[in-house]
């Protein structure tokens, strides 16, 4: 899935969405029949099961089972009033089977879960369970069973504040609703009731529910399309004003929002030390050493082992990234899985079809270096910082400025300006004025500016400069 009003009207997502009917969004967001994730309680006491795949395509080579379990615990602890009662890592050679584990391990696991009566749900730390597998596990263990998709979706739902976030989450729930509906209809068929027609309608119950789901999905997509057009308009306005746009991306809880707050001084940003604290893309203005104004885009964090359907639901939001001038990839270098997290982020960026020019211009930032004793960057291309303690930010700003000038086609020029005309005021508005020197008796001055080719063309045409 993810603000200071004095910098940009885009910083408050609610302000840019006024044209979308609030009641309609809430109706779509709250429509939970059947409950899509099956999580109908405010609190849960969770038993976490992590299948440690020994070989094959599902084996994870850049991490360990212990670290994956640690992330699973972090996901559960993100939710208010949820707690981890017990956890277990079990090896498996058959992760594709309905029961995931072999007969012996499954029996041991079942006995352990049933011997813990305070458990209200089991979280199986896999990308997504098949409906048939979910059903079989629930019958064996006697409690609700969750996978990463349903749990993360529930976290998103709890954190959603703006209309766009709520719409995107509602769209991401559609595949789960369809899957649950097929499963329920299969159960009814076994009982001899799944194909009955609704009186006078000419539709079976399954056909009616499928139609209602399609109607709901269409409404969500239409509303998201309206918001997409609004975002496109805002991007056009930014482009006209010639503000370079920098997308700040990274694994969830790597410190993106903290970094943007440090770079912009935006008091409206309130970073939180939790997974998926940011679900909405917001834009925040800041200045580089040359006094050039740039816009930093705060984005939703990434997570490993999530279905593409969940990422695709947020693709409209991530259009801002595709149209940005530069990407900053923030890494929590103190995290034991930092290499695995980097690979996951880059894979998602490639799957989102980020333009090659952006992928080639990524600035990699190592954040939280203050947490590593004797840290030294092994790669000269990497910029080490501590966003929280504001170490290394000046070097980062200089690197950003250098990249912005390089990749946006801006150039540094010294122009001879007539001070008794609007030329200087125009340059202050349309370019970055760095210095005004050599003011002469003839009411002229040499003005050093950073200016785009388009703005320079407008300047020459407006003031008939040769």
Secondary structure, DSSP 8 states (H G I E B T S, - for coil): ----TTT-GGGSTTGGGTTS-HHHHHHHHH--SS-SS---SS--EEEEEEEEE-SSTT--SSS-HHHHHHHHHHHHHHSTT-EEEEEEEEEES-TTSTTSS-HHHHHHHHHHHHT-TT--EEEE-SS---HHHHHHHHHHHSSEEE-HHHHHHHHHHHH--SHHHHHHHHHHHHHHHHHHHHHHHHHHHHTT-TT-B-TTTS-BHHHHHHHHHHHHHHHHHHHHHHHHHHHHHHHHHHHHHT-EEEEEEEBTTSSHHHHHHHHH--TT----SSTT---S-EEEEEE-TT--EEEEEE---B-SS--HHHHHHTTTTTHHHHT-SEEEEEEETTSTTHHHHHHHHHHHHHHTT--HHHHTT-EEEEE-GGGSTT---SSTT-EE-BTTTTBSHHHHHHHHHHHHHHHH--EEEEEEEETTSTHHHHHHHHSEEEEEE---TTSEEEEEEEE-HHHHHHHHHHHT--
